[in-house]
Amino acid sequence: MKLPDILKANSGIKYNQIIFIIFFWIGLYLLSFRATQSDFNSIVIPYSLCFVGYLLISLNCRYNNKILLTLGIVTRVIIIFSFPNLSNDLYRYWWDGMLSAHGINPFEFTPAEVLNSDIINDVATAQIYNQLNSQDYHTVYPAVCQGLFYLAYTISKENIYFFSLALKVLVFFIEILGCQLTFSWLSQIFGEKKWAFIYLFNPLILIETYVNLHFELLQSTFLIVSIYALFKNKSVFSGIMFGLSVLTKLTPLIFIPLFLLNKKFNLTKFFLAAALILSFQIPLFLSKESSLNGYSLYFKQFEFNSSLFMILSKFLIYFKWPDLWNYRGFILMMVFIIAYSILLIKKRKSLEDPGQCLKLTFIIYGLFILVNSTVHPWYIIPFFIFGLFGFPLTATLGSYLCIFSYAFYDNAITQYFELIRILEYLLVLVCFGFEMKRKGIFIKPPYLRL
């Protein structure tokens, strides 16, 4: 029996849907192995092709779970062999892993300080240094990432391609373990097993995790498992997972109030377990007074694809208030805290219901994105994952439109970047408003009705 016949017999996939699968893989291949950051067409065209295939192959199909899971794993294994072509963050990962392997705290010195002081002086270090962004800033990657960097460097040494490969393999195994718990929980909350697996093929997750190597997927996985354990009355395990989420990226700290206000678990055990995990970061942060300076890059120096931050900046320029310019981040932080507080007061009772708690998590992260000065495409991965639990239309639309921020790097169309980002945020907000009107309903769009 030929492969198309096997697929058709076991999963209900028709021949036209096999064509959509082929379109999906063609787009994914072009993105993984052919796209370049400076050529926006090489990104948006295959991404759109991939995304259309992603939606259409799941439209009203009744997949066999094993077939779907196998295809998801095979897809990941193939693109693992690509090299990050839309981001140069990999070189900083290698740099931090190299420092750790030499017994040097990555938070202690900037790359420029390392190179100028001859702490480490070899050809490979000099070559990687020339590829780094933010050479004068301390690292921003917490302990879990640093551990992965160290392991990958230990396996690959100076070979940057094998370093990339080793790092992706480590991420792959963590994701698979996390998915087992996440999908199990989804089936318990929504009474559905099959539609949850469509997450496996989201192009944003595939490209930004397994091609460009960013860690928002791991952060989200640890956090979702933490909330899962919370409602299973496993306070210690929940605290451990929350600690790992924070040590992957500090962003999950914004969700602490959700745990503080939840009466479903033992708060003391949770925070003791989380504190134990977080204590592994303390020696890294305290090594030098200036070791946290890298994080200032996000608040003061670097604005990319922001919304409210951009609007506030133009507002201050228009009214000629330069004295407030350096406080833009602080002003928006206050806006976030006020909006967050109002939301918690109004929705506090929702925290005792797992589905409503996850919807609240999505809204809070959406607020965080709105006030952030820097919004890279990979920042939308948690937005997509949290959104699957209550706002799938908004989450999926956001996971498509965010890729248009790569227009910034193409000199031929960078002049339209501001218009592009306005449309990006406007469309997502309109879609969110539509889903909000369906209050209390977990909307399942056609592509999730399996």
N, C-alpha and C positions, 0 to 999 in steps of 0.2 A: 504493500500500500504506500502511495506517495505521501510526502509531508502535507500538502494541501488537503488530501483526503483525510489524513489523521486529524488535522486541526478541525476540519469540518465535522467529522464524526464525533469527536470528543468534546467540542466546545460550542458547537452551534454557530461557528464563524462561517459566513458565506464568502464566495470568491471575491466579491467586490470589497469585502472587509479585509481580506488578505492583501488586496492592493493597497488599502489604507495602512496596513501594517508595514508594507514595503516602503510607502511614502514616509512613514514615521522613521524607519531605520535609515533611509537615505538622508533625511534632514538631520538626524542625529549624527550620522557619520560625517557629514559636511561640517557640522558645528564642532565636532570633537577633533577632527583631523585636518580641516581645511580653513576654518574661519580665522580671521586676523582682527585684532582690536581696532586697527585704524581704518578698516573697510567695513562700514556698517551694513552694506548690502550682503556681505558674506556671513553676517550674523542674522539679520532680521528675516531674510528670505528663507534660509533653511530652518530657522526657529519657527517661523510661521507654518511652513510645510510640516514640520515635526508636530506642532501643536494641533493643527487640523487633523492629522492622522491620529494623534492621541485622543481627541474628542470623538472622531467618527468611528474608530474601531471599537469604542466602548458603548456606542449608541444602541440601546435595546438588545444587547447581546447577552447570552447566558453562558458565561465562561465556566469552564472547569477550573477549580481553584489551583489544582496541581499544574495544569498547563500554564495558567496565568503567572503563578509564582516562578515556574521554570523559565518562562520568557523574561520575566523581570530580572532574574539572576543572570541569565545569559547576556542580556543587554548590558548589565553592569560590568560583567567580566570583559566584554569586548571593549567598552570605552575606558576601562581602567588603564589600557595600554596607550591611551592618548597622552599628550604632554600639554600642560596648562598653556593655552594660547591666547586667553583673553584677560589674564591677570599675571602680574609678576610677584604676587605674594609668596609663591613657592620658594623664591630665593631667600626671603626672610625666614621661612620655616627652616630651610637648610642651615642658614647662618646660626639660628638659635640652637638647633640640634648639634651643630659643630661645636659651639661654645660649651654646651652641657657635656658633650663627650670629652672635652679637654678640661673638665672640672671647673668651668667658669660660669657663674650665674648670669644667664642671658639678660636679666634686668639690671645688672650692675653697670654695664658699659654700652654706649651707643656704638654702632658699627664704625663710625668715624674715629672714636676713641680707641677702639681695638686696633684699627689699621695704623693710626698715627703713633701709637705707643709700642708697636711691634710685639704686643702680647702674643699674637699668632701671626706668623709671617711666612706664607707659602704661596705658590702660584694659584692654587685652587681658591684660596681665600680672597686673593686679589681679584680674580675673575668674577667670583660671585658678588663681591662688593660692588663692582661696576653695574650689576643688574638690580641692585637694591633700590627700593623707594624709601624715602624717609631715613636717609643714612645718618642724620643727626638726631634721631629720636630713639628713645629706649623702646624695647619691645612692649607689646600690649597683650601678648598671648599668655593666658594663665596656665596653671600647673598641668591640667589634663593634656592640653595641646603641647606643652613643653615635653611631657612624657612621650607623646607620640612622635614628636620631632627627634627626640633622643633615640628612640627605638629604630626609627626609619634611617637615621644617620648611621647608627651602629651596624645596620644590615647593609647599607649601600656605600658608606664612606663618601669619597669625593664625587661619585657618579650621580649627577643631578637627576638623570632620567630614572635610574633605579631607586633613588630617594623618593621621587614622585610615585613610582609604582608601589613601593613598600608602604607609603603613607596611605594610599588609596585602598590597599588590601586591608590594612588595620581598620580603616573607617568602614569598609564593607562588612566585616565581621561584627562590629559594634552595631551597625544598622540592622543587620539580620536578627540579632538577639533582641534588640529593642522592638522590632516589628512583631515578633511573636506575642509579646505581651500587649502591645498596642492594638493589634487586630483582634486579639481575644477579647479585649475590653470593648472595642467597638461593637462586636457582635452582641455583647451583653446589654449595652446601652440602647442600641437601635434595632436589635433583633435581626440584623443583616450581617452576613459574613462576606459575601462576594464583592459588594461595592467598595469595601475598604481597600481592596487590593489595587484599585485603580491608581492609588497614590504611587505605586511602584513605577509608573510610567510618566509621571509628570516631568516634562522637559526641563523645567527650572531646577528641580532636584537633581536630575541626572547631570545636567551641564555644570551647575555651580558646585556640586559636591564631587562628582567623579571625573570631571574634566578640569575645572578650574581650582579644585581643592579648597573649599571653604567649609567651615565647621558648624554652620548654623543647623544643619541636620542633626548632628550629634547633640548639640545644645537642646534642640527641640525634643529629641528622642528621650534624653535623660529626664527632661521636665515632664513630658507626658507620662512616662513610667512612674515618676514621683507622685503625680496626681492620681494615677491608677492605684498605687500602693496606699495613698491617703484614704481612698474610699473603700479599700480592702482592709482597713484598720491595721495596716502594717507601718506603724509610725517610724520605726528605726530605718527600715528599708526605704521609705519615702524620703527621710532626711538624707540618707546616703546618696540617693539619686539626685536630689535637689542640689546637694553639695557638688556632685560631679557636673551637673548642668552649669552651675556658676563658675566652676573651674575650667569649663570649656570656653565660656564667654561670660562676662560679668552681667550681661543684660538681664538674666532671670532674677536678679536681685529685686527688680521692680515688682515681682509677684509675691514677695514676702507677706504683704498685707492679706493676701488671699488665704495664706496658711494661718496667719495670726487670728483671723476672724472665723475660721472654720472650727466647728465644735465636734467634728466627726472623728477626731483622733487625739492621741496623747501629745500635746504640744511640747512638753518637756523632753520626751524621748526624741521627737522629731528634731528639735533644735540642738540637742546634745549630739546626735548623729551627724547633722549637717555641720556643726561646729568642728567636729573631729575631722571631717573631710576637708573643710576649708582651712584648717590649721596647716595643711601641707603648703599653702600658698604664702603663709606669713614669712618664712625665711627668705623667700624670693623677693617679696615686697620690701622687707626691712634691710636689705643688704646695703642700700645706699639711699640717702635722702632724696636724690633726684630720680630714683628708679621708676616713679610713676609718671614722669613727665611725658611719656609717650601718649598718655590718654588725653593730654591737652590738645593734641592734634585734632581730635574730633570736636572739641568745644570752641576752639578759637581760630585755628589755622585753615581748616579744610571744610569747604562747603561743596556738596555734590548731590544733585538731584533732590534737594530738600523742597518742602512746601511752605509751611509756616515760617521757617527760618528765612527763606528767600523773601517772603512777603514782608516780614518784619524788617529785614535789611533795607528793602526799597522804601519802606515807610520812614525809617530813620533818615535815609538819604534825602527824601522828599521834604521832610520837615526840618532838615539840617540840625539833627541832634547827634553830633559825633561823640559826645560824652557817653552816650548809651551804647555805642557800637560794640564795645568789649563786653557788654553785659547781655548780649542777645541770648546766649545759651542759658544764663541764669533766669532771664525773663520767661523764656519758654519752659524752663524747668518748673517755675512757679505755676504757669498755666497748666502744665501736666499734673502737678500735685493737686491743684484745685479741682480739675476735671475728674481726676482719679478719685478724690475724696467724695465728691458728689455722687459718682457712679457707685461707690461702695455703700454709701448711705441708702441709696435707692434700691440697690440690688443685694443687700446683705443676706437676705433669706435664700437667694439663689445659690449661695455657696454650699448649701447642704444637699444640693442635687447635682450629680456628676455632669449631666448634660449641660445644665445651665451654667455651672462653674466653668466649663470649657468654652462656652460662648462668651462669658465674661473675660476669660483669658485672651480671647481673640480681640475683643474690643479694646482692652487695655494695651495690647501690643500694637494695635492700629493707632491709638493715641500716641504711643511712643514713637512710631514711625513719622507721624505728622509733625512732631516737635523736634525731631532729630535734624541735626545740621548735615549729616552724611547718610545717604540712603543708597547703598549699592544694591544691585539686583539680588545678591545672595541674602541680603537682610530680609527679603520677602519670603524666604523659605519657612520660617516660623509662622508668618502671616498665613501662608497657604495651609500648613499642617494644622494649626489651631482652627482655621476657618472651616476645615472639613467637618468639624463637629457641630456646625450650626449655620455657617454662612458660606456654603460651597461655591455659589455663583461669584460672590465678591472675591473669595480666595483664589479661585481659578482665573478670573479675569486679571487680578493683580499679578498672578504668576506669569501671565503672558505679557502684559503691558510693561512690566518692569524692565524687560530686555531692551526697550527702546531707549533707556538711559545710555546705552553704548553709543548712541549717536554723538555724544559729547566728544568722543575720540576721533571722529571722522572729520577732517578739516573741511570737506566739501559740504557738510550739512550742519556743522556745529553751530552755525548762526541761527538755526531753527530749534536748537535744543530747549530753549526756554518755553517755546510754544508746545513742544512735544511733552515736556513734563507737566505743563498746565493741563493738557488734555488727558494725560496719564492719571493724574490725581482726580480730575473732575469725573472721569468715567467710572473710576472705582468708587468714589463717594456716591454717585448717583445709583450705582448698583447696590451699594450698602444700604442706601435709603429705601430702595425697593424691598430688599430682604427684611429690613427692620419693620416694614409695614405688616409683614407676615409674622407678627409677634407670637412667640411661643411655638412656632412650627419649625421643625428641622427640615428645611427645603432640600429635596433631592432633585436636582436638575436632570434632564433626559439622559445625559451621559453617565449618570450614576444610578439609573434605574435598571439594574442588571437582572 
